[in-house]
Amino acid sequence: MKNLNEDIQTGSFKPVYCLFGEENFLKRSYRGRLKEAITGEDQMNLTVWDGKEVGISQVIDIAETMPFFAERRLIIVDGSGWFKKDAGVLPDYLERMPKTSHLLFVEAAVDKRNRFYKKAASLGRVVELKRQPFSELSVWAGSILKKAGKKITGQTMDYFLSLTGDDMDYIRSELDKLTAYTGGRNVVTVQDIEAVCCQQVTGKVFDMIGAVAGRRQAQALKLYYDLLTVRESAGRILALISRHFHQLLLMKELMEKGAGTDRMAKALGVPPFAVGKLKNQVRAFEKTELYRCAERCAASEEAVKTGKLSDTLAVELLIVEFSGAR
């Protein structure tokens, strides 16, 4: 992100940019900032395409067109998929593209072995926008509240983030609710948070794993079905369960090494206050069990990707297996 910020601040732009990763808020933010910096309000020299509706030849045709009474032309393609599959002549074209044209791709994921990825990375910037650490989220959320004339203590902010998780879109929507709810009051309290904020899916998955650890199979399944009822994606739940077991395995290894709370929090990508909760949960599992659970999660994700299992059934089977007798 540092390089992106420098390009935007200096006005020195690369011929091609690719923004990818799971943090959609940041992808939208940098997409908008690059658009504003390169073309501003100029709509004549801006072309935006859905990647599913555009071909490589169309992108090249527009890129070959000189900007109309301006220095630059910007072409934005959302979700092209060309960073994971054959992009035809586009990788070679980048080397001879007019200096007045700039390409901006926004992707869900990339394959770093892909030829277009390698060419874009060498000539431009390919930037992964990941979920942010809680220390950064705390500062960011605090700045939003400050702009709204609100104050919040560090402890209260920790509690707020324990409910929201690390999805910036969700955090922002919950901050808007808090700002509206508190009205003329300038201090956000725990009671305000409890009144208007919903526990994010990551927190419910934590509770689900807690039920699994305690062999409370019925409760674990109920929590899962509750998430499905509110239209939470089974695929995302599966990914979160897999991530959680990998965190527990890493926590077990760090505990064996005698690591402190701060080191654990940094390694796990969680706020320090969450370390104690994870410690309590990890004690319910032997290290060999955690290895097995992590491996089973990976196998289930592969089975879903290859069409051998539906994501809904895959999660259900894991819950039943993990919460059974050990």
Solvent accessible surface area in square Angstrom, and as a share of the most:
residue,aa,sasa,rsa
1,M,86,0.38
2,K,150,0.64
3,N,73,0.37
4,L,0,0.00
5,N,40,0.20
6,E,74,0.33
7,D,7,0.04
8,I,31,0.16
9,Q,141,0.63
10,T,100,0.58
11,G,27,0.26
12,S,73,0.47
13,F,29,0.12
14,K,69,0.29
15,P,43,0.27
16,V,0,0.00
17,Y,1,0.00
18,C,0,0.00
19,L,0,0.00
20,F,15,0.06
21,G,10,0.09
22,E,105,0.47
23,E,2,0.01
24,N,80,0.41
25,F,40,0.17
26,L,17,0.09
27,K,14,0.06
28,R,130,0.47
29,S,42,0.27
30,Y,13,0.05
31,R,56,0.20
32,G,34,0.33
33,R,93,0.34
34,L,0,0.00
35,K,48,0.20
36,E,97,0.43
37,A,35,0.27
38,I,11,0.06
39,T,16,0.09
40,G,17,0.16
41,E,148,0.66
42,D,41,0.21
43,Q,116,0.52
44,M,127,0.57
45,N,0,0.00
46,L,24,0.12
47,T,26,0.15
48,V,71,0.41
49,W,51,0.18
50,D,66,0.34
51,G,8,0.07
52,K,186,0.79
53,E,132,0.59
54,V,14,0.08
55,G,27,0.26
56,I,37,0.19
57,S,76,0.49
58,Q,81,0.36
59,V,0,0.00
60,I,25,0.13
61,D,94,0.48
62,I,48,0.25
63,A,0,0.00
64,E,87,0.39
65,T,64,0.37
66,M,127,0.57
67,P,16,0.10
68,F,112,0.47
69,F,187,0.78
70,A,47,0.36
71,E,130,0.58
72,R,65,0.24
73,R,18,0.07
74,L,0,0.00
75,I,0,0.00
76,I,0,0.00
77,V,0,0.00
78,D,46,0.24
79,G,37,0.36
80,S,7,0.04
81,G,24,0.24
82,W,15,0.05
83,F,0,0.00
84,K,119,0.50
85,K,112,0.47
86,D,121,0.63
87,A,4,0.03
88,G,34,0.33
89,V,89,0.51
90,L,0,0.00
91,P,3,0.02
92,D,72,0.37
93,Y,0,0.00
94,L,7,0.03
95,E,116,0.52
96,R,157,0.57
97,M,16,0.07
98,P,33,0.21
99,K,194,0.82
100,T,34,0.20
101,S,0,0.00
102,H,11,0.05
103,L,0,0.00
104,L,1,0.00
105,F,0,0.00
106,V,19,0.11
107,E,6,0.03
108,A,82,0.64
109,A,46,0.36
110,V,25,0.14
111,D,38,0.20
112,K,121,0.51
113,R,195,0.71
114,N,19,0.10
115,R,129,0.47
116,F,2,0.01
117,Y,31,0.12
118,K,118,0.50
119,K,43,0.18
120,A,0,0.00
121,A,47,0.37
122,S,85,0.55
123,L,60,0.30
124,G,10,0.10
125,R,52,0.19
126,V,30,0.17
127,V,20,0.11
128,E,75,0.34
129,L,1,0.01
130,K,116,0.49
131,R,46,0.17
132,Q,30,0.13
133,P,66,0.41
134,F,24,0.10
135,S,77,0.50
136,E,97,0.43
137,L,1,0.00
138,S,33,0.21
139,V,109,0.63
140,W,53,0.19
141,A,0,0.00
142,G,22,0.21
143,S,45,0.29
144,I,22,0.11
145,L,0,0.00
146,K,159,0.67
147,K,181,0.77
148,A,46,0.36
149,G,48,0.46
150,K,13,0.06
151,K,133,0.56
152,I,37,0.19
153,T,81,0.47
154,G,54,0.52
155,Q,153,0.68
156,T,13,0.08
157,M,4,0.02
158,D,50,0.26
159,Y,71,0.27
160,F,0,0.00
161,L,2,0.01
162,S,32,0.21
163,L,30,0.15
164,T,0,0.00
165,G,6,0.06
166,D,8,0.04
167,D,28,0.14
168,M,8,0.03
169,D,49,0.25
170,Y,48,0.18
171,I,0,0.00
172,R,94,0.34
173,S,50,0.32
174,E,5,0.02
175,L,1,0.00
176,D,72,0.37
177,K,77,0.32
178,L,0,0.00
179,T,42,0.24
180,A,82,0.63
181,Y,110,0.42
182,T,5,0.03
183,G,45,0.43
184,G,88,0.84
185,R,113,0.41
186,N,75,0.38
187,V,68,0.39
188,V,2,0.01
189,T,45,0.26
190,V,51,0.29
191,Q,122,0.54
192,D,7,0.03
193,I,0,0.00
194,E,104,0.47
195,A,60,0.47
196,V,31,0.18
197,C,15,0.09
198,C,75,0.45
199,Q,65,0.29
200,Q,20,0.09
201,V,5,0.03
202,T,32,0.19
203,G,10,0.10
204,K,65,0.28
205,V,3,0.02
206,F,52,0.22
207,D,60,0.31
208,M,0,0.00
209,I,2,0.01
210,G,19,0.18
211,A,0,0.00
212,V,2,0.01
213,A,9,0.07
214,G,37,0.36
215,R,126,0.46
216,R,117,0.43
217,Q,61,0.27
218,A,83,0.64
219,Q,82,0.36
220,A,0,0.00
221,L,31,0.15
222,K,125,0.53
223,L,36,0.18
224,Y,0,0.00
225,Y,96,0.36
226,D,60,0.31
227,L,4,0.02
228,L,52,0.26
229,T,108,0.63
230,V,98,0.56
231,R,221,0.81
232,E,40,0.18
233,S,59,0.38
234,A,9,0.07
235,G,28,0.27
236,R,64,0.23
237,I,0,0.00
238,L,5,0.03
239,A,48,0.37
240,L,16,0.08
241,I,3,0.01
242,S,8,0.05
243,R,92,0.33
244,H,15,0.07
245,F,0,0.00
246,H,89,0.40
247,Q,25,0.11
248,L,0,0.00
249,L,20,0.10
250,L,64,0.32
251,M,0,0.00
252,K,33,0.14
253,E,46,0.21
254,L,9,0.05
255,M,54,0.24
256,E,111,0.50
257,K,142,0.60
258,G,65,0.62
259,A,12,0.10
260,G,44,0.42
261,T,62,0.36
262,D,109,0.56
263,R,131,0.48
264,M,3,0.01
265,A,7,0.05
266,K,179,0.76
267,A,50,0.39
268,L,12,0.06
269,G,33,0.32
270,V,20,0.12
271,P,9,0.05
272,P,76,0.48
273,F,65,0.27
274,A,18,0.14
275,V,2,0.01
276,G,36,0.35
277,K,103,0.44
278,L,5,0.02
279,K,52,0.22
280,N,102,0.52
281,Q,14,0.06
282,V,0,0.00
283,R,145,0.53
284,A,48,0.38
285,F,4,0.02
286,E,117,0.52
287,K,59,0.25
288,T,102,0.59
289,E,26,0.12
290,L,0,0.00
291,Y,93,0.35
292,R,90,0.33
293,C,2,0.01
294,A,7,0.05
295,E,117,0.52
296,R,83,0.30
297,C,0,0.00
298,A,51,0.40
299,A,50,0.39
300,S,5,0.03
301,E,48,0.22
302,E,97,0.43
303,A,17,0.13
304,V,41,0.24
305,K,165,0.70
306,T,76,0.44
307,G,64,0.61
308,K,162,0.69
309,L,50,0.25
310,S,64,0.41
311,D,46,0.24
312,T,59,0.34
313,L,76,0.38
314,A,1,0.01
315,V,0,0.00
316,E,53,0.24
317,L,81,0.41
318,L,1,0.01
319,I,3,0.02
320,V,63,0.36
321,E,66,0.30
322,F,4,0.02
323,S,4,0.03
324,G,23,0.22
325,A,106,0.82
326,R,96,0.35
